[in-house]
């Protein structure tokens, strides 16, 4: 037998703005990391990969 569960959610003042800013910041970091992977900084030494 399946039961329905009802939840009442009350968001604090400014929640939507804080959530949106956090999402934008996370997306920005993801894009920056993807760019670093595609175009590594030539000044940084290459990672050593174990051969086995």
MOPAC internal coordinates of N, CA, C and O (Angstrom, degrees):
PM7 1SCF
backbone

  N    0.0000 0     0.00 0     0.00 0    0    0    0
  C    1.4596 1     0.00 0     0.00 0    1    0    0
  C    1.5283 1   108.75 1     0.00 0    2    1    0
  O    1.2310 1   120.70 1   -46.04 1    3    2    1
  N    1.3106 1   116.28 1   133.96 1    3    2    1
  C    1.4519 1   122.49 1  -177.85 1    5    3    2
  C    1.5296 1   109.05 1   -98.37 1    6    5    3
  O    1.2310 1   120.82 1   -48.59 1    7    6    5
  N    1.3462 1   116.04 1   131.41 1    7    6    5
  C    1.4579 1   120.72 1   178.37 1    9    7    6
  C    1.5116 1   109.94 1  -110.48 1   10    9    7
  O    1.2310 1   120.57 1   -37.38 1   11   10    9
  N    1.3054 1   116.52 1   142.62 1   11   10    9
  C    1.4598 1   121.41 1   173.08 1   13   11   10
  C    1.5176 1   108.57 1   -87.04 1   14   13   11
  O    1.2310 1   121.11 1   -43.10 1   15   14   13
  N    1.3130 1   115.48 1   136.90 1   15   14   13
  C    1.4580 1   120.96 1   176.70 1   17   15   14
  C    1.5158 1   107.19 1  -114.62 1   18   17   15
  O    1.2310 1   120.77 1   -53.93 1   19   18   17
  N    1.3175 1   116.13 1   126.07 1   19   18   17
  C    1.4581 1   120.94 1  -179.85 1   21   19   18
  C    1.5235 1   108.97 1  -103.94 1   22   21   19
  O    1.2310 1   121.40 1   -45.18 1   23   22   21
  N    1.3276 1   114.92 1   134.82 1   23   22   21
  C    1.4574 1   121.04 1  -178.42 1   25   23   22
  C    1.5243 1   108.14 1  -126.94 1   26   25   23
  O    1.2310 1   121.06 1   -45.63 1   27   26   25
  N    1.3058 1   115.57 1   134.37 1   27   26   25
  C    1.4629 1   120.31 1   174.91 1   29   27   26
  C    1.5237 1   106.93 1  -107.78 1   30   29   27
  O    1.2310 1   120.68 1   -55.20 1   31   30   29
  N    1.3211 1   116.31 1   124.80 1   31   30   29
  C    1.4557 1   121.76 1  -175.12 1   33   31   30
  C    1.5206 1   109.02 1  -118.54 1   34   33   31
  O    1.2310 1   120.68 1   -51.43 1   35   34   33
  N    1.3196 1   116.31 1   128.57 1   35   34   33
  C    1.4594 1   121.24 1   176.45 1   37   35   34
  C    1.5221 1   107.83 1  -118.62 1   38   37   35
  O    1.2310 1   120.71 1   -60.42 1   39   38   37
  N    1.3192 1   116.25 1   119.58 1   39   38   37
  C    1.4577 1   121.21 1  -178.59 1   41   39   38
  C    1.5237 1   110.20 1   -91.26 1   42   41   39
  O    1.2310 1   121.04 1   -36.34 1   43   42   41
  N    1.3182 1   115.61 1   143.66 1   43   42   41
  C    1.4623 1   119.91 1  -179.49 1   45   43   42
  C    1.5287 1   110.57 1   -74.51 1   46   45   43
  O    1.2310 1   121.06 1   -17.19 1   47   46   45
  N    1.2984 1   115.58 1   162.81 1   47   46   45
  C    1.4646 1   123.11 1   178.92 1   49   47   46
  C    1.5317 1   109.76 1   -57.20 1   50   49   47
  O    1.2310 1   120.15 1   -49.92 1   51   50   49
  N    1.3009 1   117.32 1   130.08 1   51   50   49
  C    1.4602 1   121.99 1   176.83 1   53   51   50
  C    1.5209 1   114.70 1    81.75 1   54   53   51
  O    1.2310 1   119.86 1  -175.20 1   55   54   53
  N    1.3184 1   117.87 1     4.80 1   55   54   53
  C    1.4640 1   121.20 1  -177.12 1   57   55   54
  C    1.5281 1   111.42 1   -58.42 1   58   57   55
  O    1.2310 1   120.27 1   132.36 1   59   58   57
  N    1.3138 1   117.09 1   -47.64 1   59   58   57
  C    1.4689 1   120.49 1  -175.61 1   61   59   58
  C    1.5259 1   110.92 1   -59.85 1   62   61   59
  O    1.2310 1   120.26 1   137.90 1   63   62   61
  N    1.3249 1   117.11 1   -42.10 1   63   62   61
  C    1.4648 1   120.77 1   179.99 1   65   63   62
  C    1.5367 1   111.02 1   -65.95 1   66   65   63
  O    1.2310 1   120.36 1   135.77 1   67   66   65
  N    1.3427 1   116.92 1   -44.23 1   67   66   65
  C    1.4701 1   120.19 1   179.59 1   69   67   66
  C    1.5280 1   111.08 1   -64.38 1   70   69   67
  O    1.2310 1   120.69 1   138.95 1   71   70   69
  N    1.3236 1   116.29 1   -41.05 1   71   70   69
  C    1.4604 1   121.01 1   179.58 1   73   71   70
  C    1.5274 1   110.58 1   -63.32 1   74   73   71
  O    1.2310 1   120.53 1   135.20 1   75   74   73
  N    1.3245 1   116.60 1   -44.80 1   75   74   73
  C    1.4623 1   121.52 1  -179.84 1   77   75   74
  C    1.5244 1   110.49 1   -62.24 1   78   77   75
  O    1.2310 1   120.13 1   135.19 1   79   78   77
  N    1.3396 1   117.36 1   -44.81 1   79   78   77
  C    1.4671 1   120.63 1   178.91 1   81   79   78
  C    1.5211 1   111.22 1   -61.50 1   82   81   79
  O    1.2310 1   120.33 1   138.92 1   83   82   81
  N    1.3226 1   116.97 1   -41.08 1   83   82   81
  C    1.4665 1   121.18 1   179.88 1   85   83   82
  C    1.5342 1   110.52 1   -64.59 1   86   85   83
  O    1.2310 1   120.00 1   139.64 1   87   86   85
  N    1.3220 1   117.61 1   -40.36 1   87   86   85
  C    1.4661 1   121.36 1   178.68 1   89   87   86
  C    1.5222 1   110.80 1   -64.61 1   90   89   87
  O    1.2310 1   120.33 1   136.56 1   91   90   89
  N    1.3222 1   116.97 1   -43.44 1   91   90   89
  C    1.4663 1   121.36 1   179.10 1   93   91   90
  C    1.5252 1   110.33 1   -63.37 1   94   93   91
  O    1.2310 1   120.30 1   137.38 1   95   94   93
  N    1.3297 1   117.04 1   -42.62 1   95   94   93
  C    1.4615 1   121.06 1   179.62 1   97   95   94
  C    1.5331 1   111.01 1   -63.57 1   98   97   95
  O    1.2310 1   120.06 1   137.22 1   99   98   97
  N    1.3298 1   117.49 1   -42.78 1   99   98   97
  C    1.4634 1   121.46 1   178.74 1  101   99   98
  C    1.5281 1   110.58 1   -63.69 1  102  101   99
  O    1.2310 1   120.09 1   138.16 1  103  102  101
  N    1.3127 1   117.44 1   -41.84 1  103  102  101
  C    1.4612 1   121.18 1   179.35 1  105  103  102
  C    1.5251 1   110.57 1   -65.69 1  106  105  103
  O    1.2310 1   120.30 1   139.62 1  107  106  105
  N    1.3190 1   117.03 1   -40.38 1  107  106  105
  C    1.4610 1   121.72 1   179.38 1  109  107  106
  C    1.5405 1   110.15 1   -62.23 1  110  109  107
  O    1.2310 1   120.37 1   135.77 1  111  110  109
  N    1.3348 1   116.91 1   -44.23 1  111  110  109
  C    1.4640 1   120.55 1   179.07 1  113  111  110
  C    1.5281 1   110.82 1   -63.83 1  114  113  111
  O    1.2310 1   120.44 1   140.12 1  115  114  113
  N    1.3321 1   116.76 1   -39.88 1  115  114  113
  C    1.4564 1   120.41 1   179.68 1  117  115  114
  C    1.5241 1   110.48 1   -62.38 1  118  117  115
  O    1.2310 1   120.21 1   136.41 1  119  118  117
  N    1.3253 1   117.20 1   -43.59 1  119  118  117
  C    1.4666 1   121.33 1   179.39 1  121  119  118
  C    1.5281 1   110.11 1   -64.68 1  122  121  119
  O    1.2310 1   120.28 1   137.14 1  123  122  121
  N    1.3424 1   117.08 1   -42.86 1  123  122  121
  C    1.4646 1   120.35 1   179.03 1  125  123  122
  C    1.5235 1   111.10 1   -61.29 1  126  125  123
  O    1.2310 1   120.14 1   137.56 1  127  126  125
  N    1.3366 1   117.34 1   -42.44 1  127  126  125
  C    1.4603 1   120.91 1   179.26 1  129  127  126
  C    1.5270 1   111.38 1   -65.61 1  130  129  127
  O    1.2310 1   120.35 1   141.74 1  131  130  129
  N    1.3248 1   116.93 1   -38.26 1  131  130  129
  C    1.4585 1   120.18 1   178.08 1  133  131  130
  C    1.5205 1   110.52 1   -65.47 1  134  133  131
  O    1.2310 1   120.25 1   140.75 1  135  134  133
  N    1.3251 1   117.13 1   -39.25 1  135  134  133
  C    1.4606 1   121.18 1   178.26 1  137  135  134
  C    1.5289 1   110.52 1   -64.74 1  138  137  135
  O    1.2310 1   120.04 1   139.34 1  139  138  137
  N    1.3363 1   117.52 1   -40.66 1  139  138  137
  C    1.4660 1   121.12 1   178.97 1  141  139  138
  C    1.5196 1   110.63 1   -63.04 1  142  141  139
  O    1.2310 1   120.23 1   142.29 1  143  142  141
  N    1.3409 1   117.17 1   -37.71 1  143  142  141
  C    1.4583 1   120.58 1   179.18 1  145  143  142
  C    1.5256 1   111.37 1   -67.96 1  146  145  143
  O    1.2310 1   120.11 1   143.17 1  147  146  145
  N    1.3047 1   117.40 1   -36.83 1  147  146  145
  C    1.4697 1   121.40 1  -179.39 1  149  147  146
  C    1.5245 1   111.92 1   -75.61 1  150  149  147
  O    1.2310 1   120.97 1   142.95 1  151  150  149
  N    1.3435 1   115.74 1   -37.05 1  151  150  149
  C    1.4594 1   121.30 1  -176.22 1  153  151  150
  C    1.5239 1   109.29 1  -129.39 1  154  153  151
  O    1.2310 1   120.50 1  -103.38 1  155  154  153
  N    1.3301 1   116.65 1    76.62 1  155  154  153
  C    1.4657 1   118.73 1  -177.80 1  157  155  154
  C    1.5239 1   111.65 1   -63.36 1  158  157  155
  O    1.2310 1   120.77 1   -30.33 1  159  158  157
  N    1.3048 1   116.13 1   149.67 1  159  158  157
  C    1.4561 1   122.83 1   179.85 1  161  159  158
  C    1.5318 1   108.37 1   -69.34 1  162  161  159
  O    1.2310 1   119.41 1   -61.19 1  163  162  161
  N    1.3195 1   118.73 1   118.81 1  163  162  161
  C    1.4674 1   120.38 1  -177.65 1  165  163  162
  C    1.5296 1   112.56 1   -65.37 1  166  165  163
  O    1.2310 1   119.59 1   162.28 1  167  166  165
  N    1.3143 1   118.39 1   -17.72 1  167  166  165
  C    1.4553 1   121.48 1   179.64 1  169  167  166
  C    1.5247 1   111.77 1   -75.74 1  170  169  167
  O    1.2310 1   120.25 1   160.54 1  171  170  169
  N    1.3276 1   117.12 1   -19.46 1  171  170  169
  C    1.4622 1   120.96 1   179.54 1  173  171  170
  C    1.5152 1   109.92 1   -88.01 1  174  173  171
  O    1.2310 1   119.96 1   -39.62 1  175  174  173
  N    1.3279 1   117.69 1   140.38 1  175  174  173
  C    1.4707 1   119.41 1   178.42 1  177  175  174
  C    1.5248 1   110.66 1   -68.27 1  178  177  175
  O    1.2310 1   121.18 1   -31.68 1  179  178  177
  N    1.3099 1   115.34 1   148.32 1  179  178  177
  C    1.4741 1   120.35 1   179.33 1  181  179  178
  C    1.5168 1   109.15 1   -70.17 1  182  181  179
  O    1.2310 1   121.25 1   -31.56 1  183  182  181
  N    1.3287 1   115.21 1   148.44 1  183  182  181
  C    1.4741 1   119.41 1   177.68 1  185  183  182
  C    1.5226 1   109.26 1   -72.52 1  186  185  183
  O    1.2310 1   121.15 1   -38.36 1  187  186  185
  N    1.3171 1   115.41 1   141.64 1  187  186  185
  C    1.4658 1   119.73 1   176.77 1  189  187  186
  C    1.5241 1   108.48 1   -83.76 1  190  189  187
  O    1.2310 1   121.08 1   -44.75 1  191  190  189
  N    1.3012 1   115.55 1   135.25 1  191  190  189
  C    1.4579 1   120.98 1   179.70 1  193  191  190
  C    1.5158 1   107.65 1  -111.23 1  194  193  191
  O    1.2310 1   120.73 1   -51.87 1  195  194  193
  N    1.3057 1   116.21 1   128.13 1  195  194  193
  C    1.4704 1   120.60 1  -179.57 1  197  195  194
  C    1.5182 1   109.79 1   -68.53 1  198  197  195
  O    1.2310 1   120.88 1   -48.47 1  199  198  197
  N    1.2962 1   115.92 1   131.53 1  199  198  197
  C    1.4669 1   121.42 1   177.95 1  201  199  198
  C    1.5265 1   106.92 1  -101.14 1  202  201  199
  O    1.2310 1   120.58 1   -51.30 1  203  202  201
  N    1.3000 1   116.49 1   128.70 1  203  202  201
  C    1.4548 1   115.57 1  -177.90 1  205  203  202
  C    1.4477 1   115.25 1  -151.89 1  206  205  203
  O    1.2310 1   120.10 1   180.00 1  207  206  205

